[in-house]
Amino acid sequence: MERSPATAPSVPPSAPPAAPPAAPPAADPASSLLVRAAHGAPGPHPPVWFMRQAGRSLPEYRALRAGTAMLDACRDAATITEVTLQPVRRHGVDAAIFFSDIVVPLAAIGVGIDIVAGVGPVVDKPIRSVADLDALRPLEPGDVPYVTDAVRALTGELGATPVIGFAGAPFTLASYLIEGGPSKDHARTKALMHGDPQLWHALCSRLGAIAAAFLRVQIDAGAAAVQLFDSWAGSLSLVDYEQFVLPHSREVLAPLAGTVPRIHFGVGTGELLAAMRTAGADVVGVDWRVPLDEAARRLGPGAVVQGNLDPALLGADWPVVERAVRRVVAEGRAAAGHVFNLGHGVPPTADPDVLTRIVELVHSLDADGAGA
């Protein structure tokens, strides 16, 4: 709420004219609630954003996307910019997640891949041998000019509201490339991982370099934080994760140390949280299965967590949602910092008004949990 200016005192005639007020500091996403929380310096309340906040739950998104294929939308800077801004306008979230898809850099380097409605990414020629690696050349900034253009436009529009860039982690990208599409058990992926570890590591090294380059493009254009999605890492044991996945996730995140906050997220990764932190994460995303206070304990001192409202609860009555939001915020205080989010993405059936109310509720809670 703005306050009316106080009445200025009278100035004696002999006094020099008053100096003009100092110009307000330039908007700086580096001082935003999100970035501060990521560095373990909590503000008056947790920053709020939602995975898939720019997406199918918004009628304005569906209207804009009508008749446009997903990958085509992800290659148009104007569309990227508008879709990214939509949830910021509607919900008042504290950060904008860049609208794209984890397979965009693969398509940009010529991999035959498409996003099929109702299915997900489908690969023309799955990777089965060393010769198939020839399809994975390095990603150059010139391959994704629409990403640079969109991030620059967004930072100009959003001012102090940070833009979060993102990329898919090597394991999840490898799973799509090996399986040929989405998989429930990742059987081919695990078989190749154990049966031909040399091919596996060569594949993940290339994918790690591609993901790192994709994140670097977004950072260079102005992204104030990045998130590495390892959507399918929860299908692995800790032993397999540490041997076959962690080194490659580290190849993506470690070189970005000291640039912008790095968020690392996976689904069903409760047993992997501490290992995911060692990959180079400043913030570890936690799905809804592990309470945030327990996650903070597993992660160790100084940990910053993100999450973790169960997306399914968005369809419940508001009193149920409110209790759950308050619980998540309370549990998040066990960590050095907390970024409020869902435990996974916004379902397409979610009521946008519920998301707006959640943002308002979290913003109303002070450091002690009191508030509206």
N, C-alpha and C positions, 0 to 999 in steps of 0.2 A: 504494500500500500504506500503510495507516495504521500509525503507530508508537504503541507503548504509552507512556502518560504517564510522565515521569520521576518518581522518588520525591521528594516535596517536602521541603525541609530543615526541621528543627525551628525553631519561632519562640519566642524568649525570652518569658517571661510578661509582661514590661513593654512588649513591642512592640505597636503598634496592630494590629488585625485586618487581614489582607491584603485589598486591594481585589478585588472580583469581576473575573473576566477580562472584557476588553472584548468586546462583542458582535461577531460576525463581520460584515464588510461585506455589505451587501445584494447579492444576485445582480444583476449588471449585464452585459447582453449587449454593452454598449459596450466592455468590457474583454476580450471573447472573442477566441479565436485568429482567428476569421474577420475581425472588425472590425480587429484589429491588423494582420493580413496585408494587408487592403485599404488600409490607410494606410501600407504599406511598413515595418511594424515586425514582422518575422517573429518567431515564437515558437520553441519547441524543435523543432517539426515543422510541416509545412503543415497547416492545417485541412482536413478532408475532408467533402464532401457530394457527392451524385450527382443530376444532373438526372433527373427521373422516378423518384427513389428511393421516392416515395410512389405506388405504382402496381401495374401488372399482374404484376410479378415476385413480389409477395408474396401468399401464399395467404390471409393474413388480410384483405388488401385485396379479393381476388376474392370472398371469403365475404361481406364487408360490402356490396359493390356488387351482389351477385346480385339481379337483378330491378329495379335502379334505374338509370334513364337517367343519362348523364354530367352533363348540365346540371342535373338534379334533385339529384344528389349535390353539385354545386357551389353549390347554393342552400340547403343545409341546414347550419347552423352546427355541429351535433353531428357530422355526417358529416365535414365539413371538418376539424374538430379531431382526430377519431380517426384519419383517414387520414394527416394530417400527422404525427401522433405515432408511427405504426407503425414507420417506418424508424429513428427515433431510438431507440426501445426495442430494436429488433432488431439494428441495426448499430452503435450507439454513434457515429453521425456527429456532427460538430461544429456542424451547423446544420440547421434544419428548413425545407424549401422549402414554402411555403404551397400547399395543394392547391386548384387551381382550373383554369381553362383560359383561353387568351388571348381567346376569344370571349365570355366571361361578361359583360364590360361592354357588349358590343354587344347581347346578348340582353336585358340589364337596361334598355336604353333603348328597347326595342321592335323592334329589327331582327329580321326573320324568319329565324332561323338555328338549326340543330340540328346536333348531333354524331352522325353516323351510324356505327354500329359497322362497322369494317372499311373505312371510307371517310374519315371526318374531318368537318370543318365543311362543311355544305351550306347555301347561302343561297337563300331563297325567291325573292327578286327582286334579281338582280345589279345593280350600279350601272353605268349606261350614259350618264347625262346629268346635267346640273346639277340638274334637278328631283328626281332620285333622292337628292340630298344632304339633302333635307328629312327623311329617315328618321334622320339622325344628329344628334340633339339633344345638348346637353351632359349629361354624367353628373353626378349629384348624389349625395352620400353616402347619402341616403335611398333611392336606387335599389338599393343593395347592403348592407342592414343585416346580412345574414348574414356578410359579409366582416368588418365591424367586430366583430361578436360573436365570430367564430371567432378572429381575431387576438388579441383581448383574452383569450380563454380560453387560447389557446396560450402567450402570454407568462406567464400565471399558472402554467401547468403546467411550463413549460420553465425558468423562472428565468434562469440565465446563458447558456443555449443560445439563440443568436439565431434569430429567425424571418426568413426571406428572403421578401419580397413580390415579385410580378412582374407584368408586363404584356407584351402583344404590341406590337411596334414598328409605327409607321404603315405602312411598306412591306408587311410581312407581312399585316397586317390588310386593307390595301387590296387585296392580291392575292386573298385569299379573297372579298372583296366584289365584285371585278370579274370574276373567273373563275367565281364561283358555287360554288366548292369547291376542293379541292386541285388543283394543276397541276404538271406536270413541266417545262414550258418557260415558263410565265407569259407566253404570247404575247399574250393580250388585255391583260394588265397593261402590258406594255412598249409595245404599240401605243397605248393610251390615254395613257400617260406622255409619249410623244413626239408623238403626234398631237393631243392636247388638253392641253397643259401647264397651262392655266388651271384646267381641271377637276381635273387631277391634284393640283395644289398646294392647291386648295380642299378636296379630299377628305382629303389627308394632314394638313392643318392641323386639320381637325375630329377626325380619328383621333388626332392627337398630343395634342389637348386632352383627349380621352376617356382615353387611356392615362395621361397625367399625373395626371388626377383619380383614376383607379383606384389608381395608386401612392400618391398622397397619402392616400387613405382608409386604406391599409394602414400607412403610416408613422404617421399620427395615432393608429392603434389600437395601435401598439407594434412594428411591424416594424423590425428593426435593420439591415437592408440590403435592397436591391431589385435585381432583374435585369430588364433589358429584352431580350426575345427578338426577334431579327430573323431568324427561321428561314430565310427565302428570300432574304436579301440577297446570298448568294453567287452568285446567278444573274446579278448585274449586273457590268458593267465598273466600274472605278474612276471613270471620267469620269461615267458615269450615276449612280453612287452619290453622288458629290459634288454633282451638280447637282440631282438629284431626290429624294434620300433623306436625306442628311446634315442639311440644315436642319430637317427635321421630327423626326428623332431628337434633335437638339439642343433642339428645343422641349419635348421630354419631359424630358430629363435635366438640362439647364442650370438650370432653376428649383429643382431639388432639391439643388444644391450647398450643402454645409455642413449638410445634414440627416443623411443616412445614406450609407454607401458605395453607389455605383452600379456595377453590373456590366452589361456590354453583351456579348451573345453572338449569334453567327450561325454557320451551317453553310457551309463552303466559302468562308470570308471571308479566306483568307490574304493576298490582294492588297488587302484593304480594312482591315486591322488598324489601321494608323496613322490612317486617316480615322475609323474607329469610335471611337478614343480621343478624338479632337477633338470628338466629339458630346457629351462630358461624362462619359466613363466613368472611374471610379477604378480599375476592374478590367476587363480585356478578356478575354473567354472565347475560347479557341482550340480549334478542333476537332483531330482527330488527324492532320491532313495536314501540319501545320507543327510541327517540334520547338519546344519552349518556349524554348530558348536562341536560336533563330533568330527566333521571335516577339518576344522581348524586344529583340533587335537592331532589328527593323523598327519596333517601338513607340517606341523611344528611351529616354533616361535616365529613371530613376524609375518605369518602368512596372511595374505589377502584373498578373500573368497568372493565368488560371484554366484548368484542364484537366490533361491532355488524353489520357488513356488511351483507345485505340480500343475502343469498346463490344464489337466483335466478339471481342476477346480474352477476354472473360468466359467464353466457351465452351471455351477452351483448357485444357490441363493446368495445374495450379498452378505448376510451375516456370516455364512460359512467362509466366504472369500476373505472378509475382513479379519476374522480370527486367524486364518492361516497367514495372511500378510503380516499381522502383528507378531505372530510366532516366528516367522522367518526373520524379521527385523531384529527381534530379541535374540535369537540364536546367532545371528551374524555379528553381534557385539562381542562374541568370544574371539573373533579374529582381529588382526591389526587394522583391517579395513574391510568394508563390505560394499559390493555393488549389487543392488537389488535387481533381480531378473527372474525369469522363469527357469525351471529345471530343464527345459528344452524350448522348442519354438512355439510361437503362437499358432494354435490350430486354426484352420480356415473357417471353422464354425464359430469362433469366439465372437462375442458381442463387443464391438469397439468401445462402447460406453463403459463396460466393466474395466477395460484396460485404463481408460481415463480416470476412473474412480480409484483404481489402485495407485496410480501416480500421485493423485491428490492426497490419498491417505498416507503414503510413505513420506511425502513432502511435509505432512502435518505432524509427523512424529519427531520429537526432539531427541537429544542424545540419551535421555533417560527412558524413552519409550512413551512419555506422556504426549498428549495431543488430542486432536479431534477424534 
